[in-house]
Amino acid sequence: MHRRVHRRGVSVKAAFPSKGIIARGDTLVQKINGVVFSTVVDRDEKMSRNKGLIALQDHGKACKVAFRKIQLKVLDDDGQ
């Protein structure tokens, strides 16, 4: 999916990447455009949480952030 971004009067074609996070137990897998980008295992017994809030973050005052088509899905034990 592409959108047009106007910068200083010039139309620039910009893509929305597909991103996904799979959280299972103490393991988080981040995918970008279907490719595994990072895998994190959280074994911190004191600070680790298995439930809580989901937050979306921007990166400062000068950033313009857009989110679209956000979906949450509970996975079965086999990951489907």
N, C-alpha and C positions, 0 to 999 in steps of 0.2 A: 504494500500500500504506500502510495506517495502523496505528498501534499506540496503545495506551492508556498514558499516563504519569500516575502518581499523584504529585501534589504537595500536601503538607499535607492529605491525605485527599480531595482533589478529583481526579476523573478528567478528564484533558485529552487530547483527540485530537491526536496528533502524526504528521506524515508523514515518511517516509524519501524524500528527494529522489533522483532518478536522476542520477548523475554519471559523466562519461566523460572520458578523456584520450587524444588521438590524438597519438602521437609519430612523426614522419616526418622523418628527417634532422635538420636543426637547428631544426625547427618543432614546437612543442607547442600543441595546441588543446584547451581545456578547455570541456566542455559540461555544463550543469546543466539537467535535465529536457528534454534534446534541443536546447537553445538554446545557441549559441556564446557563452560568457561572456568568454573571453579567448584571445588568440593571442600567443604569445611566440616570437621567433626568437633563438636563441642563436648568435652568431657569434664568441664568445670562443675563439680558436684555442688559447690556453694551458690554459684550465680546462674547456672543453666535453668531454663524454664521449658516445660512441655505444653504450656498454654499461656495465652495472653493476648495482647493487641497486635494488629498488623499496621505498620506505619509506612507512608510513602514520603520520601525525603527529596528536597531540592538542595542545591549547593550554593546558597548565598543570595544576597540582595540583587545582584545584577543578572541572575539567571531567570529565564522564562521556561517553565516546566509544563509539559502536557502529558496527561495520562489518558488512555482510552482503552475501551474493551477489557476492563479488569474483571477477571473471573477467578473464583475460588472453587476448588473441587476437592472433596474428601476422597482419598485413594483407598482402594482395597489393599489387603495384605500383599497381593501380587503386583501392586503399582498401577493398576488399571482404574 
